Amino acid sequence: MKRVMDAKRVVVKVGTSSLIYPTGKVNLQAIDRLAYTLAALNNQGYEMILVSSGAIGVGLDVMHMQQRPDAIAEQQALAAIGQSELMTLYTQRFSDYGAQVGQLLLTHDIFEFTLSRRHVLDTFNTLLKRKIIPIVNENDSVAVDELDHLTTFGDNDQLSALVTTRVDADLLIVLSDIDGLYDRDPNKFADARIQKVVPEITDAIMTGASGSSTRFGTGGMVTKLRAAARVMAHGDKMVLANGSDPRVIMQILAGEDVGTLFCRQTQEGLVTNEHNGE
C-alpha cells in the first residue's frame, strides 16, 4: 500500500557516512545530489531543513589526517575547520540550483531556555518563509556532547529529532549507510528483512540494536531509534533510508515504499499525523 506522506515541513538528517567516502575523501557527488534534491523540493513548495553531520570528517580530509584525534580540543579544532569547508561546499552546490542556504550552529541548551528557544525558532521560521534552506549542525567548537566525551546524548540523530519537534515539522528523514531497520543483523543473517513500518519502539527493538561509531562520525542504530521514539511521541513520522543517493528523499515524499517508516497507525493502517501536544 502506498504510504500517506502528507508532509509540508520536512527535516532531513544526513550522516557523515553519506558525505565521506570510506577513504576519508569528501563525497562531492552526494553533496551535489543532496543540494539538487532539496532545492527541487523547495521549489515545489516544501519547507526543507537540513541537519548535516560531517564537520570532523571534512576537517580530517582538509588537514590530510587519517585518524580522528583523541583530545577533545583537537576534535573541536577539526570541527571548526571542517564546518567552514562543508558550508562552502553546500553554498556552492545549492547556488548552482538557485537555492539559498543559511547556517544554524546549535547547542542543546538553546532549546532549554525560553528566550533563546524563541529566538532560534523565529530564525527558522523567517528563513523558511523566505524560501531559504536552514542547514543545522551542533556547534562542536563549544559543545562536547557529540565528541568522545562521557555522554553520548549529543549526536545529530537526537538533534534532528529535537529540531523536528520544536519547529513543528511533519516528517524527519534520516539518511544513513543502511537501508532501514532490519529484523535481525543483516551482517550475520542472510535472511534478515527490513521492517517496512514500525509503529512502536519496543524494548526488544532497542535491545536488538547496537551502537557504532567510525573515525569520521558518531552514532548508530540506537541513536536513530531514540530519535524515532522522540518524533513518534510528538505525533510525527520518521523514515530511515539509505543515503548513498540523496534523491531517495523524493521517492519518500512521493509515498514510495523505501526504507523503514516509524509512525503510529490507525486500525485501517493509514499513517496518522496528529500532534499530541508535547
Summary of the structure (lengths in Angstrom):
residues: 278
radius of gyration: 17.7
end to end distance: 29.8
largest distance: 54.4
contacts: 927
relative contact order: 0.18
helix: 39%
strand: 17%
